[in-house]
Amino acid sequence: MESFEIKFDESLAYPVFHVKGYYSDHTGAQVAEKANQLLRGGKVRLIIDFTECFSINSPGIASLMDLGLIVTDDFKGRLILTGLNTLCLKVLNIAGIIPFIESTPTIPEAIKQLETK
């Protein structure tokens, strides 16, 4: 199993998941577990920061799609991905994750986008 680390930050206007390393189904499961707690608690606008994520695999993509559907369909919320490197951005575009899930280059841009729509 590839290594990863998830740091969670609630100090900003919206909850942010900082993903470091490799995004797989294991990473996605941990993000989804915390995200579901937040969603059930009424926090329906979430940010996942991929600035330190170097790669994402197919099961990781599937887990992002599942989370996106839960956030947008079940909770009528929004999920924004930030800090995607060129490879991850290309893969997520090809898979159809983006534009289904929104993307911005930085966390401040994601916050601004969440506040304006």
TORVEXDO-946975 format. One record per residue (C-alpha): residue number from 1; residue in one letter; chain; z, y, x negated. Coordinates in nm, 2 decimals. Each point is the difference from the previous one (the first is absolute). Example, Ala and Ser with C-alpha at 12.3 -4.5 7.8 and 13.67 -1.06 7.14 Angstrom:
2
{1, A, A, {0.78, -0.45, -1.23}}
{2, S, A, {-0.07, 0.34, -0.14}}
END
This chain:
117
{1, M, A, {0.00, 0.00, 0.00}}
{2, E, A, {-0.09, 0.34, -0.13}}
{3, S, A, {0.28, 0.26, -0.05}}
{4, F, A, {0.05, 0.29, 0.23}}
{5, E, A, {0.27, 0.25, 0.09}}
{6, I, A, {0.06, 0.20, 0.32}}
{7, K, A, {0.20, 0.31, 0.00}}
{8, F, A, {0.08, 0.16, 0.34}}
{9, D, A, {0.06, 0.38, 0.03}}
{10, E, A, {0.13, 0.17, 0.31}}
{11, S, A, {0.07, 0.33, -0.17}}
{12, L, A, {-0.33, 0.15, 0.12}}
{13, A, A, {-0.12, 0.10, 0.34}}
{14, Y, A, {-0.13, -0.36, 0.06}}
{15, P, A, {0.10, -0.33, -0.14}}
{16, V, A, {-0.19, -0.10, -0.32}}
{17, F, A, {-0.05, -0.34, -0.15}}
{18, H, A, {-0.08, 0.02, -0.37}}
{19, V, A, {-0.18, -0.32, -0.11}}
{20, K, A, {-0.01, -0.09, -0.37}}
{21, G, A, {-0.20, -0.29, -0.14}}
{22, Y, A, {-0.20, -0.25, 0.20}}
{23, Y, A, {-0.04, 0.03, 0.38}}
{24, S, A, {-0.01, -0.35, 0.14}}
{25, D, A, {0.12, -0.17, 0.32}}
{26, H, A, {0.35, -0.01, -0.15}}
{27, T, A, {0.00, 0.38, -0.06}}
{28, G, A, {-0.15, 0.05, 0.35}}
{29, A, A, {0.28, -0.21, 0.16}}
{30, Q, A, {0.27, 0.21, -0.16}}
{31, V, A, {-0.17, 0.32, 0.10}}
{32, A, A, {-0.05, -0.13, 0.36}}
{33, E, A, {0.37, -0.11, 0.03}}
{34, K, A, {0.13, 0.35, -0.08}}
{35, A, A, {-0.28, 0.17, 0.19}}
{36, N, A, {0.09, -0.20, 0.31}}
{37, Q, A, {0.36, 0.12, -0.03}}
{38, L, A, {-0.12, 0.36, -0.02}}
{39, L, A, {-0.24, -0.04, 0.29}}
{40, R, A, {0.27, -0.15, 0.22}}
{41, G, A, {0.22, 0.29, -0.09}}
{42, G, A, {-0.26, 0.25, 0.11}}
{43, K, A, {-0.15, 0.10, -0.33}}
{44, V, A, {-0.37, -0.06, 0.08}}
{45, R, A, {-0.17, 0.20, -0.27}}
{46, L, A, {0.00, -0.18, -0.34}}
{47, I, A, {-0.15, 0.05, -0.35}}
{48, I, A, {-0.07, -0.27, -0.25}}
{49, D, A, {-0.06, 0.14, -0.35}}
{50, F, A, {-0.22, -0.21, -0.23}}
{51, T, A, {0.01, 0.23, -0.30}}
{52, E, A, {0.15, -0.28, -0.22}}
{53, C, A, {-0.18, -0.29, 0.17}}
{54, F, A, {-0.27, -0.14, -0.22}}
{55, S, A, {-0.15, -0.26, 0.23}}
{56, I, A, {0.00, -0.15, 0.35}}
{57, N, A, {-0.10, -0.35, 0.10}}
{58, S, A, {-0.15, -0.13, 0.33}}
{59, P, A, {0.33, -0.11, 0.15}}
{60, G, A, {0.13, 0.34, -0.09}}
{61, I, A, {-0.29, 0.17, 0.18}}
{62, A, A, {0.07, -0.22, 0.30}}
{63, S, A, {0.37, 0.10, 0.00}}
{64, L, A, {-0.10, 0.37, -0.01}}
{65, M, A, {-0.24, -0.05, 0.30}}
{66, D, A, {0.28, -0.18, 0.19}}
{67, L, A, {0.25, 0.29, -0.08}}
{68, G, A, {-0.27, 0.26, 0.10}}
{69, L, A, {-0.04, -0.18, 0.34}}
{70, I, A, {0.37, -0.01, 0.06}}
{71, V, A, {0.05, 0.36, -0.09}}
{72, T, A, {-0.30, 0.14, 0.20}}
{73, D, A, {-0.02, -0.24, 0.29}}
{74, D, A, {0.35, -0.12, 0.07}}
{75, F, A, {0.19, 0.32, -0.09}}
{76, K, A, {-0.28, 0.27, 0.04}}
{77, G, A, {0.09, 0.12, -0.35}}
{78, R, A, {-0.20, 0.08, -0.32}}
{79, L, A, {-0.01, -0.16, -0.34}}
{80, I, A, {-0.15, 0.19, -0.30}}
{81, L, A, {-0.08, -0.16, -0.34}}
{82, T, A, {0.02, 0.23, -0.31}}
{83, G, A, {-0.07, -0.02, -0.37}}
{84, L, A, {-0.26, -0.28, 0.03}}
{85, N, A, {-0.19, -0.06, -0.33}}
{86, T, A, {-0.38, -0.04, 0.01}}
{87, L, A, {0.01, -0.38, 0.02}}
{88, C, A, {0.26, -0.01, 0.29}}
{89, L, A, {-0.18, 0.28, 0.19}}
{90, K, A, {-0.33, -0.18, -0.03}}
{91, V, A, {0.14, -0.34, 0.11}}
{92, L, A, {0.18, 0.16, 0.30}}
{93, N, A, {-0.31, 0.18, 0.10}}
{94, I, A, {-0.21, -0.32, -0.02}}
{95, A, A, {0.26, -0.19, 0.20}}
{96, G, A, {0.00, 0.27, 0.27}}
{97, I, A, {0.36, 0.09, -0.05}}
{98, I, A, {-0.10, 0.36, -0.07}}
{99, P, A, {-0.07, 0.19, 0.22}}
{100, F, A, {0.20, -0.22, 0.25}}
{101, I, A, {0.31, 0.09, -0.21}}
{102, E, A, {-0.01, 0.35, -0.13}}
{103, S, A, {-0.01, 0.09, -0.37}}
{104, T, A, {0.08, 0.30, -0.21}}
{105, P, A, {0.01, 0.05, -0.37}}
{106, T, A, {0.37, 0.12, -0.01}}
{107, I, A, {0.32, -0.02, 0.19}}
{108, P, A, {0.01, 0.38, 0.07}}
{109, E, A, {-0.34, -0.03, 0.15}}
{110, A, A, {0.11, -0.30, 0.21}}
{111, I, A, {0.30, 0.20, 0.13}}
{112, K, A, {-0.22, 0.29, 0.09}}
{113, Q, A, {-0.24, -0.23, 0.18}}
{114, L, A, {0.28, -0.16, 0.19}}
{115, E, A, {0.13, 0.35, 0.11}}
{116, T, A, {-0.34, 0.13, 0.11}}
{117, K, A, {-0.13, -0.28, 0.22}}
END
